[in-house]
Amino acid sequence: MTDQPSPKPELDDAALAFAAQVFESARSGDAERLTDLLGRGLPANIRNHNGDSLLMLASYHGHFDASRVLLENGADPQLRNDKGQSPLAGAAFKGNLQMARLLLDQGADVESASPDGKTALMMAAMFNRSDIVELLLARGADPSRADMNGVTPLAAAQAMGAQDTPKLLTEAVAACS
């Protein structure tokens, strides 16, 4: 017996091609194909080489139906990629209100943060996504919560030159005081 770890099994070309097709189905929003694959036992929370789940890819690229199918089949809305990004933060960054609402309705944590402390509220605020800021605040996001560098959503929005979200955040902070 040796102390050497056993080598990881190598995947053949067909398996690698299939995996690429599965992730492309999520990225391109092929809800029908995902429904079929999930019905045949495909795990809803598989990840690619970047740690992106099927849900991360579908939601980031704005595919509502594919995201809904994945969530209905057990995809975890809290599952982060290797960079610590969540599907909700991606929806906030992209400005997809419908997707953000779906993710929250299916259990995404409004206060969930990346390793550096950035929340979906901070992402929405920085990129002037007023409708998403309003949704996140209505769902309980803390407008005063700072990231690891002490930057609040309001300060981040102001630093990025956002036009509308600083007013919303100023009002929300005042309402919490």
Beta strands, then each sheet from edge to edge (+ up, - down):
end
